[in-house]
Amino acid sequence: MSPGASPQDLLRSLVCEHGNALLRVDSPEMEAAVAAEATLRAARQATRVIYAVAAEERVGAAAAMLTLRTGGLRLRVAGEVIDEAERLSLARADFDVLVCSVRGLGALLSAAPRLADAVGLVVIEAVDRALDEDGAPWDLALTLLRLAELPPRICGTARGDLGAAAMGSLRRWLGVRGASGRVEVQLELAAPAAATPPPLGPIVLALLRSRPMSDEGELRRRVLTSLAGFVTYEVLGAGAKARFTAVLAGILADLVAAGSLRRARDGGYVLGSPSRLGRLSPTAPSSSPAPRRLRGRPPTMARACQGVLALG
């Protein structure tokens, strides 16, 4: 949390303002308390809220804690696997507060994408996990929220010891600018120091699981909306547009060669055999040559791009 501001002041401004927020927390206990307080404050002001906890096993405890304070609010709980009747019910947003896991939120938004348009605020624990190699569930959930026609506000928590570069990338990606609200990503601007990019392969697969795409331009746009795509673009620096296209083409070629994807007749990509959709070895040799524009980069940039080219 920013120095000089109390948790009460931060949460009050979160409810009153119209932008996204990223709050540092120093412990899991503080994270749960801050997330619950943000959820309840917004819900009491007639804002429909989704509270996504970091782990599925914490959903019940989080819901129980909120139940003690919800009063007349309609609280619902969703698991990571839902049947068709529950999907249709949740798609109607028949709740004031919905509690689920981050992974469950991604699955729910994949099954009922219009739900994001009906929600005013989404509180997500451990947003910084999206920067980890296994952070695709966080990246997918946040990306689908940001791709919504009427994107809800996002309030994320991040650990207090998160480095400045990682925090900066998260803030820029979410458009956290105090009271100024969301800001559009300016892809052609030179960006400040960025975090090490998460691997792109997992989020590419997650986005294609969420929604098949035959248009490579649409796939590129959705990947760029993800945190992995955004940070990759920042790392590539000047001339990133062509370089990113080359990197993404190489990753898609590797995923096809590994059997995780295959080319569809319409020119798009479809998921390959389920048995081959597991984690690809980041050390496996690429089936396609390195993009010409990425050769001969300085050692510091080469190290930064390791996370980009690993298929994860």
BELZI-V297162 format. One line per field, one symbol per residue. ss: DSSP state (H for helix, E for strand, C for the rest). phi: phi as a letter, one per 40 degrees, with the letter a starting at -180 (. if undefined). A space follows every 50 residues. Layout:
# BELZI-V297162
ss=???
phi=???
This chain:
# BELZI-V297162
ss=CCCCCCHHHHHHHHHHCCCCEEEEECCHHHHHHHHHHHHHHHHCCCCCEE EEECCHHHHHHHHHHHHCCCCCCCEEECCCCCCHHHHHHHHCCCCCEEEE EHHHHHHHHHHCHHHHHHCCEEEECCHHHHHCCCCHHHHHHHHHHHCCCC CCEEEEEEECCCCHHHHHHHHHHHCCCHHHCCCCCCCCCCCCCCCCCCCH HHHHHHHHHHCCECCHHHHHHHHHHCHHHHHHHHHHCCCHHHHHHHHHHH HHHHHHHCCCEEECCCCCEEECCHHHCCCCCCCCCCCCCCCHHHCCCCHH HHHHCHHHHCCC
phi=.ccgbcdccccccdcccbbcbbbcbbadccdcccccccccccccbgbcbb bbccbdccccccccccdcbcgcccbbbbccbbccccccccccfcabbbba cccccccccccbccdcccbcabbbcfdccccccbcddcccdccccccccb cccbbbbaccccccccccccccccgcbgccgcbcccccccbcdbcccccc dcccccccccacbccccccccccccccdcccdccccgdgcdcccdccccc ccccccccgcbaccccgcbbcccdcbcccccccccccbccddcccgcddc cccccdcccccg
